[in-house]
Amino acid sequence: MRLERDKGFYEKYVKRVLDIICSLFFLVFFCWLYMIIAVIVRIKMGSPVLFKQPRPGIVKNGKETIFDMYKFRTMTDERDAVGNLLPDEDRLPMFGVLLRSTSLDELPEVFCLLRGTMSVVGPRPQLVRDMVFMSDQQRMRHTAKPGLTGLAQVKGRNAITWEKKLDWDLKYIENVSFWNDLKILFSTIGVVFKRDGITDGENATALDYGDAMLKNGNVSKDRYDTLQAEASGLIRKYEMEKNRR
């Protein structure tokens, strides 16, 4: 399936200008906050201070792109006796929990706004290994630039099911407008202060889409393994192409 969607004037021409203005404003007035968090992360969790991860980006030529999304590091690299990483809940210190609950770990994503890989408002960029489990219809969410916040985040974040999150993303792309973006932005402020929906209620970090589907019996183990391998292949290809540039 070729992913395509008609876009209005605001999404084509105005949204990018507003993203640049917002990101520059934020960086100028909150540079002190970045420095404080970076120092504390370095002291409490070591180096690197930033966590980088490939994420599915906006569709170009009918297919999703992949870009590097940046966050402040929230987990340590603690491993067991044989060298395997410990479970998330064992590597997530209290300061990491604080960063996540206040969404301060997402501040470095503002640099993605400047680069043009993200927008202030749009479907949240999920993992590549989440993308491969999405249906063709669900992957239409990638026809909009991924955002710092989105409709799914103000409707429940990780406290709602994956299916509902993706449905809200599809509802967002039905009518991308300045006023809708403004409503989502103001609603996000309330969500952040309430600290709602950080996890799915059962795990320290929310389950990946594929893991949730496997747990609920919506995908076979063979299919799960095949799609996970596909995701790994997409990331390897992206890293190779990036190294050639």
FIZA-223104 format. One record per residue (C-alpha): residue in one letter; z, x, y. Coordinates in pm, whole numbers, padded with zeros to 5 digits. Each point is the difference from the previous one (the first is absolute). Layout:
REM residues N
NODE  resn      up    east   north
NODE     A       Z       X       Y
...
***
This chain:
REM residues 245
NODE  resn      up    east   north
NODE     M   00000   00000   00000
NODE     R  -00096   00129   00344
NODE     L   00287  -00060   00243
NODE     E  -00131  -00144   00327
NODE     R   00133  -00229   00272
NODE     D  -00120  -00108   00343
NODE     K   00225   00123   00282
NODE     G   00051  -00140   00348
NODE     F  -00018   00177   00337
NODE     Y   00376   00065   00012
NODE     E   00010   00169  -00339
NODE     K  -00317   00201   00063
NODE     Y   00064   00127   00351
NODE     V   00340  -00090   00148
NODE     K   00242   00069  -00284
NODE     R  -00075   00374  -00016
NODE     V   00059   00043   00375
NODE     L   00336  -00177  -00025
NODE     D   00096   00216  -00300
NODE     I  -00061   00319   00199
NODE     I   00195  -00129   00302
NODE     C   00295  -00112  -00216
NODE     S   00015   00322  -00200
NODE     L  -00012   00225   00309
NODE     F   00266  -00208   00173
NODE     F   00227   00017  -00304
NODE     L  -00043   00375  -00050
NODE     V   00071   00078   00365
NODE     F   00314  -00214   00030
NODE     F   00144   00058  -00347
NODE     C  -00081   00366  -00064
NODE     W   00376   00069   00016
NODE     L   00057  -00239  -00292
NODE     Y  -00261   00176  -00213
NODE     M   00170   00334   00064
NODE     I   00348  -00129  -00088
NODE     I  -00113  -00163  -00325
NODE     A  -00207   00305  -00097
NODE     V   00300   00231   00043
NODE     I   00232  -00226  -00203
NODE     V  -00256  -00040  -00279
NODE     R  -00044   00378  -00014
NODE     I   00376   00053  -00026
NODE     K   00073  -00275  -00251
NODE     M  -00311   00004  -00218
NODE     G  -00170   00330   00065
NODE     S  -00368   00068   00049
NODE     P  -00253  -00147   00050
NODE     V   00130  -00241   00264
NODE     L  -00307  -00222  -00028
NODE     F  -00112  -00182  -00312
NODE     K  -00378  -00024  -00037
NODE     Q  -00174  -00236  -00240
NODE     P  -00361  -00119  -00051
NODE     R  -00040  -00372   00074
NODE     P  -00297  -00240  -00010
NODE     G  -00153  -00036   00345
NODE     I  -00254  -00223   00167
NODE     V  -00325  -00077  -00181
NODE     K  -00309   00200   00094
NODE     N  -00340  -00061  -00157
NODE     G   00149  -00271  -00219
NODE     K   00275   00215  -00157
NODE     E   00355   00097   00086
NODE     T   00064   00334   00164
NODE     I   00311   00208  -00069
NODE     F   00212   00165   00270
NODE     D   00327   00194   00022
NODE     M   00293  -00209   00123
NODE     Y   00307   00180   00135
NODE     K   00367  -00100  -00009
NODE     F   00329   00175   00049
NODE     R   00128   00118  -00333
NODE     T   00271  -00227  -00146
NODE     M   00046   00137  -00354
NODE     T   00104   00337  -00140
NODE     D  -00184   00194  -00273
NODE     E   00290   00002  -00245
NODE     R  -00106   00045  -00362
NODE     D   00157  -00022  -00343
NODE     A   00059   00289  -00242
NODE     V  -00362   00001  -00118
NODE     G  -00151  -00016   00348
NODE     N  -00081  -00371   00031
NODE     L   00075  -00176   00327
NODE     L   00313  -00215  -00014
NODE     P  -00037  -00379   00051
NODE     D  -00055  -00115   00359
NODE     E   00353  -00137   00036
NODE     D   00143   00343  -00087
NODE     R  -00219   00181   00254
NODE     L   00058  -00241   00288
NODE     P   00297   00121   00211
NODE     M   00180  -00221   00251
NODE     F  -00198   00144   00292
NODE     G  -00321  -00083  -00184
NODE     V   00125  -00355  -00053
NODE     L   00076  -00024   00373
NODE     L  -00347   00123   00095
NODE     R  -00164  -00254  -00230
NODE     S   00220  -00294   00099
NODE     T  -00074   00059   00370
NODE     S  -00368   00091  -00066
NODE     L   00056   00326   00190
NODE     D  -00158   00186  -00291
NODE     E  -00332  -00156   00107
NODE     L  -00003   00151   00350
NODE     P  -00248   00280  -00093
NODE     E  -00257  -00269  -00082
NODE     V  -00058  -00018   00376
NODE     F  -00206   00319  -00039
NODE     C  -00226  -00196  -00237
NODE     L  -00059  -00243   00286
NODE     L  -00125   00284   00217
NODE     R  -00229   00123  -00279
NODE     G  -00140  -00351  -00044
NODE     T   00098  -00038  -00366
NODE     M   00259  -00268   00078
NODE     S   00061  -00277   00251
NODE     V   00320  -00143   00150
NODE     V  -00052  -00327  -00189
NODE     G  -00185  -00043  -00328
NODE     P   00061  -00018  -00375
NODE     R   00251   00268  -00099
NODE     P  -00170   00293  -00178
NODE     Q   00107  -00017  -00364
NODE     L  -00036   00274  -00260
NODE     V  -00333   00090  -00159
NODE     R   00159  -00090  -00334
NODE     D   00075  -00346   00145
NODE     M  -00357  -00046   00122
NODE     V  -00159   00042  -00343
NODE     F   00204  -00292  -00136
NODE     M  -00116  -00236   00275
NODE     S  -00272  -00257  -00060
NODE     D  -00325   00020   00198
NODE     Q   00128  -00280   00225
NODE     Q   00331   00176   00062
NODE     R  -00181   00322   00086
NODE     M  -00163  -00183   00291
NODE     R   00322   00085   00185
NODE     H  -00145   00349   00039
NODE     T  -00275  -00132   00228
NODE     A   00267   00013   00272
NODE     K   00151   00327   00115
NODE     P   00347   00049  -00158
NODE     G   00289  -00058   00237
NODE     L   00350   00119   00087
NODE     T   00100  -00362  -00051
NODE     G  -00175  -00310  -00125
NODE     L   00028  -00367  -00078
NODE     A   00143   00068  -00346
NODE     Q   00277   00213   00155
NODE     V   00123  -00283   00224
NODE     K  -00028  -00251  -00283
NODE     G   00233   00180  -00238
NODE     R  -00105   00363  -00041
NODE     N   00106   00124  -00346
NODE     A   00222  -00303  -00063
NODE     I  -00307  -00211  -00088
NODE     T  -00229   00046  -00298
NODE     W  -00303   00226   00007
NODE     E  -00227  -00302  -00029
NODE     K   00155  -00162   00306
NODE     K  -00020   00324   00197
NODE     L  -00369   00035  -00076
NODE     D  -00059  -00368   00082
NODE     W   00157   00050   00343
NODE     D  -00227   00301   00056
NODE     L  -00303  -00214  -00079
NODE     K   00123  -00268   00240
NODE     Y   00029   00267   00271
NODE     I  -00363   00112  -00028
NODE     E  -00115  -00362   00032
NODE     N   00089   00007   00370
NODE     V   00055   00343   00154
NODE     S   00080  -00064   00366
NODE     F   00205   00144   00282
NODE     W   00242  -00292   00003
NODE     N   00057   00010  -00374
NODE     D   00061   00376   00016
NODE     L   00246  -00052   00285
NODE     K   00191  -00265  -00197
NODE     I   00022   00229  -00304
NODE     L   00118   00290   00218
NODE     F   00284  -00199   00156
NODE     S   00096  -00150  -00337
NODE     T   00018   00353  -00144
NODE     I   00271   00094   00250
NODE     G   00222  -00275  -00139
NODE     V  -00070   00101  -00360
NODE     V   00087   00364   00069
NODE     F   00331  -00089   00165
NODE     K   00092  -00234  -00287
NODE     R  -00099   00275  -00250
NODE     D  -00139  -00265  -00236
NODE     G  -00235   00058  -00293
NODE     I   00036   00377  -00026
NODE     T   00001  -00019  -00382
NODE     D  -00085  -00265  -00256
NODE     G   00370  -00059  -00061
NODE     E   00012   00177  -00337
NODE     N  -00114   00356   00063
NODE     A   00072   00274   00255
NODE     T  -00371  -00004   00077
NODE     A  -00237  -00292  -00059
NODE     L  -00205   00004  -00320
NODE     D  -00365   00105   00025
NODE     Y  -00247  -00284  -00053
NODE     G  -00110   00132  -00339
NODE     D   00360   00043  -00116
NODE     A   00082  -00354   00111
NODE     M  -00305  -00137  -00184
NODE     L   00092   00191  -00315
NODE     K   00361  -00119   00020
NODE     N  -00113  -00363   00044
NODE     G  -00254   00023  -00282
NODE     N  -00299  -00046   00233
NODE     V  -00172   00315  -00125
NODE     S  -00012   00171  -00340
NODE     K   00135   00352  -00047
NODE     D  -00351   00129  -00078
NODE     R  -00141  -00156   00316
NODE     Y   00296   00130   00199
NODE     D  -00059   00357  -00123
NODE     T  -00374  -00025   00074
NODE     L   00055  -00114   00359
NODE     Q   00268   00261   00061
NODE     A  -00247   00265  -00116
NODE     E  -00262  -00146   00234
NODE     A   00244   00026   00292
NODE     S   00077   00362  -00085
NODE     G  -00373   00074  -00011
NODE     L  -00056  -00155   00344
NODE     I   00280   00211   00148
NODE     R  -00134   00319  -00159
NODE     K  -00346  -00073   00137
NODE     Y   00145  -00061   00347
NODE     E   00198   00326  -00006
NODE     M  -00307   00197  -00113
NODE     E  -00214  -00150   00275
NODE     K   00272   00069   00257
NODE     N   00022   00366  -00107
NODE     R  -00377   00039   00050
NODE     R   00015  -00107   00363
***
